[in-house]
């Protein structure tokens, strides 16, 4: 994806499709994980949200989000179509780079 290519171009080390947390025999998979900054980026399709107006997560995904945060991860929940908006990936990576530096 565009985001993964830009992470690579900027020499940001990341992992894809990893399980950073096992909770009560459930493995919660992360789309993109930047381990050294304990940051997870989730690229979410519309099924992740109760509606696409305010992007409130469905219960399962909210529980996952909260558990990851409680375990010290920063979790960025990104609606998939945002990745294709002009300037979005650039702004997202600037935010991440500020946190990484």
C-alpha positions, 0 to 999 in steps of 0.5 A, a space after each residue: 500500500 501507499 503507506 507501507 511504501 512511504 514508511 519504507 522510503 523514510 527508513 521507518 522500521 515496521 512489521 506487518 500483520 503481527 500479534 502484539 497482544 494475546 488476551 484471554 486466548 485471543 490474538 489481536 493482529 496489528 496491520 502495521 506495528 512500529 515496535 521501537 515506538 510502540 505504535 500500531 497503525 490499523 487501516 480499517 475498512 467500513 466494517 470496523 465502524 458503526 457508521 462512516 460519519 463519526 468513525 465510532 469503532 464496532 464493539 470488537 474493534 473498540 475492545 481491541 483498541 482499548 486493550 492495546 492502549 492499556 498495554 502501552 501501545 499508541 493505536 492509530 485507527 485509520 479509515 482505509 479511504 483516508 490513505 488515498 486522500 491527497 497529503 494524508 499519508 505525508 501528514 500522518 508520517 510527519 506526526 509519526 516521525 515527530 514521535 519517533 525523533 
